[in-house]
Amino acid sequence: MIRPTRRFLAGLVLSAAALSFACASHLGAAKSAYAEAQELSRSYQSEQAVAAYKKALAAAGLETRGGRAAQAYTLMGLSQVNLGRWSEAEASFARAFSLGFEPAEAWAADVALLGLAMSCRELGLSESALRAYSHLLGKSTFKAVLVVAAQNYADMVLAGSLTAPLNEKERALNGLARTIEKLESGDYACGLYHYYDSQVESHRGDWRRSYEEAVVAHELGLLSEKIRRDNDNQIIFCFDRLREVLPAVDRDAFVSSHEGWAKKWGWKDARTPGWKTK
């Protein structure tokens, strides 16, 4: 399970929605500063990125006095998320909702709710965060929002299932499986959904299904190097389990098939991805 960073959240969401921000002077300045902060963050210039996020926060604060205040508070909240000011971010997103969004600002409402859910999670309000993520997964039409909500929601459900009683664990995993299947039906080519499908089936002990979904995720592509490596490790884990339990005739065919995938991907051998040094 790979927990999304706040840098990844804000960068992914805002890259999809940035062109929809109003071009009013203060909000335009906030948008520009936020975009600059993202670039600095991606290049690991942390101090400069923090300064740019603070600049975006200040400019958005000035815009809250104008006519696009809901969008301004949303941008304030995103800046505060990146600065680790979770309580302030929660208040900004809540303020955005209290002001209301226009129909054309549906994307901004979804971004604000996503940020609010992240803030709630960081502040220990896990149930509220789960409900918000679930709502977005059922209602949002914006892929940039859906993939981040899916990551957070799946991460929380999978983590909770590790310590839950057996009947609660099964219920939680079955519900998560249905959610992921629904997401896949809407966007089957999203590798992230198949990655989480593989994770769920691994927790349910279906090594073959987990292996196949991880292979599909690898083929479709994943969002970050961390997730790609975790998915590779999942493939190896399932490969090892299946070699142990499959009948001899099925095992030989499976190993041969897997070795074909490993060769295609440029792995050093059936159990060693190219990125592993040992």
N, C-alpha and C positions, 0 to 999 in steps of 0.2 A: 504494500500500500504506500503510495506516494502522496504526501500532503502538499497541496499547491502552496507556493509562497505568495505573499501579498504582492511582490513585484510581478509575478506571472499573472495573478488575477487582474490587477489593474491594467497591465499592458495589454492583455488579451481582450478584455472588455472594451477598453477605451479605443483600441485600434479599430474595432468594428463600429464604434459609435461616434468617434471624434468629429467626423464631417457633419454630424447633425447638431453640434453645439451652435448656439446663436453666435453671431459675429459681432455683438455689441462690444464696445471697447474693453471693458473690464473682463468680461467673460472670454473674449478673444485672447486677451493677454494671459488669462489663467490657463486657457487651453494650450497656448504656445509654450508657456512655462512647464506645464505638465508633460507635454510631448518631449520637451528638452530633458526633463527629469528622467523619463523613460529611457531615452537614448543613453544618458549618462549612467543610469543604473545598469543597463545591459552591457556597458563597457567597463563595469566595475569601478567607476569613478564615484565612490560612495559619498564623499563629502560634498562634491559638486551637485550630486543628485539630491541630497538632502536640502541644499540651498535652493535648488530649483523647485522642489516640492513646497517649500515654505513660501516661495514667491507665488506659486500657483494658488496656494491657500489664501494668501493675502489678497490677491487680485479677485479671487472668487468671493471673498468676504465683502469686498466693495460692491460686487455685482448683486449681492443679496438685497440691496436697497432698491434694485431696479425691477423690471417687469418679468425677468426670467429667473426668479429667485429659486424655484424648485430645482432647475438645472444647476444653478450656482451652488446650492447646498449639496447636491449630489457630487459635484466636483470637489467641494470642500471635504466631503466625507472620504472620497477616494484618496485625496492628498493626505488626510489624517491617517488612513489605513497604512499608507506607505511610510508614514513617520512613526507608526506604532502607537498612535494616540487613540486607542480603541474606544475609550469612553466618549471622547470628543466626536469620533467618527459616528458612533451610535446616535449621538444627539443630532448630528448634522443630517444623517439619513432620515431620522424620525421627523425632523423639521421639514425636509423635502416632501415627505408624504403628507404632512399636515397642510402644506400649501397646495398640494395637488398638481398633477401633470395634465397637460393637454393631450387629446387623442393622438396627435402626431409625435408625442414624446413618450410613447409606450416603451421604447428602448431605454430611456432614462429612468423610468419607473422600475424596470427590471434590474438595471444596474444598481439603483439605490437599494432595492430589496436584497440583492446579492451582497452588497457591502454591509447592509444591516445584519444579514445572517452571519457573515464572517465576524463582525464585531461582537455579536451575541455569543458566538462560539468562544472567542478569545476571552470574553468576560465571564465564562462559565455557564451561560444560559443555553445548554446543549439542546434541550427539547424545543426551545423557540427557534434555534438555528435549524434543526432538522425539519420543522414544519415549514419554515421559509424556503429551504432548499427543495422540499417536496412540492410546494406550491409552484415554484419556478419550473421544475421538471415537468409538471403537468400542464402549465399554462403558457410559458414563454415560447416565442417563435424565433428567438435570436440565438444562433448557434454559439456565439461567443459567451453568452450567459449560460447556456445549457451545459457546455462542457465543463465549466468551472463549478457550477452547481452540482453536476454529476460527480465530479472528483470529490468535493467536500462531503456530499451526502453518502456516497459509497464508502469513503474512508471512515466516516463516523459509524455507519452501520456495521461494517466489518470489524472495526475495533471493539464495538460494544458486544458483538457476538462471541468474542473470545472468552469472555468471563460470564456469559449468560447461561442460565440453566438450559438443558438440552432442548426442551420444548420451545422455549423462547428463542433460542438460537435458530432452530429450524424455521420458526415463523418469520424471524427477521431476515434470514437468508432467502427464503422463498419470496418474501415481499420485494427484496432488493432485486432478485432475479427477474421478477415481473416488470419492475421499473426499467431495468436495463434492456430487457427484450423490447419494451415499448420504444425506448430511445433508438435501438437498433432498427426497428421497423420504420422509423422516421428518417434515419440517416445511417444506412447499413455500412457506408464507406468510412465511417468515423472509427479509426483504430482504437481510440480511447475507450469506446463502449465495449469493444471486444476484449480489451485488456481487463476491464472490470468484470466482464462476463467470465473470463478465465479465472479471476480471483475468487469470484463467488463459487464457481464449480470446484475449485480447489478446496475451499472451506467445506463444501458438501461432500468431498471425497470422490468426485467423478474425475479421475485423472485424465481419461481419454478426452472428455469434453473440454477440460481445462487446457490440455495440450493443444487441441485443435484451435480453440479460440485465441490462444496466445500466438500461434503461428499466423492466424489471420491478422491479428493486431500488428505483428511484425511486418507482414506484407503490405498492409494499408498505411503504416507509418504512425508514429506517436509524437507527442508534443514536445518532449524534452529528452535529453540524454539520460537523465535519472530514470524516467519511466521506461525508456527503451532497454536500459540495462536490467531493470527489475523484471521486465517482461522476458528478457533472455534467460534470466535466472529461473523464472517460472517454467519456461520450456525445458530447461535442464532438469529441474526438480521432477516434473511430470514424466520426462523421459526415463529417469532413474526408477520412478515408481512403476511405470508400465513395464519396464524390462523385468522387474521382479515378479509381476503378477500375471503377465500374459502367457498363454500356452506356447510351447516351443515354436510351432508352425506360425502362429500369429506374431510372436516376438521377432522372429527373423525378418518377416516382411516389414514390421514396424521399424526396426532398427535400420533396415535398408532405406526405407522412405525418409527417416529422419536424417540419415547421413547425406541424402540428396539435398535436403533443405540446408543443412549445415554447409555443404559445399557451395550452394548457390549464394548463401549469405557471406561467404568468405571466412567462415570460422576455421580455426586451426585444426579442430577435430570435432567429434560429435558433442563434446561437453565443454568446449573452450571457444567462446566468442572472440572475435578479433580484438576487442577492447581489453581483454584480460591479459595481464602481464605474466601471470603464473598459471 
